[in-house]
């Protein structure tokens, strides 16, 4: 294999050369002990290596179990770190896809990559284990979020779509349900249409509200086998319901997640937060910039609650940005375009 990068490196990821100094180039060889991992590491038709080349502006060639890296010194160092991190993930039994590679590339720009994966250099890895997969942080802010999910009673997760706010919360909830740390998993969101009128929906109450709750089902099915999800829903261990169904209840021994919280009113948010019971954990997820409350002049309950409660003991707040988007890279660029100076 011997290719040149097919397009210019992303200026946001490559280290720009200083006009006062000459760019120092480097060459590095990497060897990998377990050759059975090289096929998934390289990707089909070396797609993973091409992705790293294009993003970091380096040249990579493979000879047997050896990779040869050439390019600017800083970029080669980052590419080596990325490849080693990807190899370590494969050795731990994790899968690789373009999103995982993208997140590792982005995380390699942090001063200390090891500090993102581990709570400290000698501490255990930050991860969430579920029936179907093991979730590890895909950005520095996700690592902070995972620590808060394990520590705080109430967590506000704020930020744009694609940052993993709800997905990681559902994974943590499923993990605690499986281990018996909580007895119930309650997922909720306001039944507010995103800028469109759906009109009359046929069926019983479940049929009417399920379309609004579909994203929560999707996250559940990704963390547990579908038959277990259905069985636990039937038994009441997992409940998925609109926020209106929370009134008058005390949610004890439960992991409670409120999604799309920016579309709650102040009254709804107060009602929801005061449902908190013994041995419970509550996560409130939302994007303050995507409020769809009917009328347009009502203050979001999410913004009001964060303003009142941030800094209160037992309550944590994680703020994601466009840099933390872990879906396809184009999603981050779309979010950035909509939130930029011309938004």
PyMOL commands that set and color helices and strands:
alter all, ss='L'
color gray80, all
select helices_A, chain A and resi 35-42+44-56+73-91+98-107+114-117+140-151+165-179+205-223+226-235+243-246+261-263+266-273+301-309+322-324+329-339
alter helices_A, ss='H'
color red, helices_A
select strands_A, chain A and resi 25-31+59-63+66-72+127-129+134-136+154-158+184-189+238-242+254-259+281-286+315-319
alter strands_A, ss='S'
color yellow, strands_A
deselect
rebuild
show_as cartoon
